[in-house]
Amino acid sequence: MKFELPLDWDEANVWHSGGHGVSRAEVEQAARNEHKIFSLPDSAPGEDRYLLRGVTDGGRGIVVVFAYPVFVRREWGVQELDMARPITAYDDPGKG
């Protein structure tokens, strides 16, 4: 399975994933490489969240929590974008 969506990055989610020792590049590798995606039933209100378990190019197993779709609030209303927004990422406790 391939992850075909672009990822929505900013300083906040790069910092949050980096706080767990996972780089933006590693998140993108895990999304591009073979992975499994699970729906998270306790998502935030109005936001669907998912868990991606994948492997980086270097073989590191990581978990990425992401929201899809991305909603952007504008002066004129809310725009839905066909993108996934990484919320956080960390080492996969089931790997290693």
Number of C-alpha atoms within 10 A of each C-alpha: 10 11 17 10 14 13 20 17 13 10 7 12 18 19 15 17 21 15 13 12 12 21 17 16 12 22 25 19 16 25 26 18 16 14 18 16 16 11 13 14 9 10 12 10 6 7 13 16 21 21 19 22 23 27 25 19 14 8 11 15 20 22 24 25 21 23 21 19 16 18 17 10 10 8 5 6 7 10 11 11 13 14 16 22 22 27 19 21 27 20 18 16 9 9 12 8
